[in-house]
Amino acid sequence: MDKNTISFYDEESGEDLDFYILEETVLNEKNYLCVTDNDPEDEEALVYVLEKTGETEEEATYTVVEDEETLKAVLAVFSELMGDTDFTLED
Protein backbone atom coordinates (compact mmCIF):
# COMPACT_ATOMS: atom_id res chain seq x y z
CA MET A 1 0.00 0.00 0.00
CA ASP A 2 1.44 3.41 -0.90
CA LYS A 3 1.34 6.63 1.10
CA ASN A 4 -1.78 7.84 -0.76
CA THR A 5 -3.90 4.97 0.51
CA ILE A 6 -5.17 3.94 3.90
CA SER A 7 -6.65 0.69 5.11
CA PHE A 8 -9.48 0.35 7.63
CA TYR A 9 -10.64 -2.78 9.40
CA ASP A 10 -14.40 -3.29 9.08
CA GLU A 11 -15.58 -4.99 12.26
CA GLU A 12 -18.88 -6.08 10.67
CA SER A 13 -17.35 -7.89 7.70
CA GLY A 14 -13.99 -8.74 9.27
CA GLU A 15 -12.24 -7.38 6.17
CA ASP A 16 -9.68 -4.67 5.53
CA LEU A 17 -11.04 -1.92 3.26
CA ASP A 18 -8.65 0.22 1.20
CA PHE A 19 -9.28 3.89 0.48
CA TYR A 20 -7.45 6.54 -1.52
CA ILE A 21 -6.54 9.64 0.49
CA LEU A 22 -7.59 12.67 -1.53
CA GLU A 23 -6.64 15.33 1.02
CA GLU A 24 -6.10 15.88 4.72
CA THR A 25 -6.51 18.93 6.91
CA VAL A 26 -6.77 20.19 10.47
CA LEU A 27 -9.78 22.25 11.56
CA ASN A 28 -10.38 23.40 15.13
CA GLU A 29 -7.43 21.26 16.28
CA LYS A 30 -9.01 18.08 14.83
CA ASN A 31 -7.52 16.01 11.99
CA TYR A 32 -9.68 15.11 8.99
CA LEU A 33 -9.21 12.94 5.91
CA CYS A 34 -11.11 13.12 2.63
CA VAL A 35 -11.06 9.59 1.15
CA THR A 36 -12.70 7.54 -1.60
CA ASP A 37 -12.90 3.82 -2.29
CA ASN A 38 -13.03 4.43 -6.07
CA ASP A 39 -10.47 5.69 -8.55
CA PRO A 40 -9.57 9.22 -7.36
CA GLU A 41 -9.80 10.47 -10.95
CA ASP A 42 -13.49 9.45 -11.17
CA GLU A 43 -15.53 12.67 -11.00
CA GLU A 44 -18.59 10.75 -9.73
CA ALA A 45 -16.72 8.98 -6.92
CA LEU A 46 -18.23 9.01 -3.46
CA VAL A 47 -16.03 10.63 -0.85
CA TYR A 48 -16.04 10.13 2.88
CA VAL A 49 -14.89 12.66 5.46
CA LEU A 50 -13.24 11.03 8.43
CA GLU A 51 -12.22 12.54 11.77
CA LYS A 52 -9.28 11.13 13.70
CA THR A 53 -10.77 10.08 17.02
CA GLY A 54 -7.89 8.17 18.58
CA GLU A 55 -4.29 7.17 18.12
CA THR A 56 -1.88 4.64 19.54
CA GLU A 57 1.73 4.03 18.67
CA GLU A 58 0.67 1.44 16.09
CA GLU A 59 -2.54 2.82 14.59
CA ALA A 60 -4.99 5.68 14.35
CA THR A 61 -8.77 5.49 14.68
CA TYR A 62 -11.06 7.44 12.35
CA THR A 63 -14.83 7.82 12.31
CA VAL A 64 -17.13 9.13 9.57
CA VAL A 65 -18.19 12.73 10.17
CA GLU A 66 -21.97 12.68 10.51
CA ASP A 67 -22.68 16.12 12.00
CA GLU A 68 -23.94 18.16 9.04
CA GLU A 69 -22.54 21.49 10.28
CA THR A 70 -19.07 20.01 10.84
CA LEU A 71 -19.24 18.18 7.53
CA LYS A 72 -20.09 21.37 5.61
CA ALA A 73 -17.21 23.25 7.30
CA VAL A 74 -14.68 20.52 6.58
CA LEU A 75 -15.89 20.09 2.98
CA ALA A 76 -15.47 23.85 2.44
CA VAL A 77 -11.82 23.52 3.49
CA PHE A 78 -11.30 20.45 1.29
CA SER A 79 -12.93 22.27 -1.64
CA GLU A 80 -10.43 25.12 -1.28
CA LEU A 81 -7.49 22.74 -0.95
CA MET A 82 -8.54 20.62 -3.91
CA GLY A 83 -9.27 23.47 -6.31
CA ASP A 84 -12.11 22.84 -8.73
CA THR A 85 -13.71 20.06 -6.72
CA ASP A 86 -17.43 20.37 -5.97
CA PHE A 87 -18.97 18.29 -3.21
CA THR A 88 -22.66 17.36 -3.01
CA LEU A 89 -24.10 16.10 0.25
CA GLU A 90 -26.31 13.05 -0.01
CA ASP A 91 -28.86 11.93 2.54
C-alpha positions, 0 to 999 in steps of 0.5 A: 500500500502506498502513502496515498492509501489507507486501510481500515478494518471493518468490524462487521465484515472482518475485512480490511477496506482500502481507500485513496486519500484525496486530502487531509486537513486540520480544523479546530485542532481536529484532523480530517481525511477526505477519502474515496474507495473508487479511482480518485480520478473518477468525478462521480466517486463518493467521498467520505470525510473522516475525523481522527478520534484516537491514536496509539503508537501502532494505529490511528482510529477514524470515524465518519463525520456525521454532524452536518454542520461540521461536515459542511465546514470541513468540505469547504476547506477540502474544496479550497485545498482541492481546487475545482472540486465540488462536493454534493451532500447526499442523505 
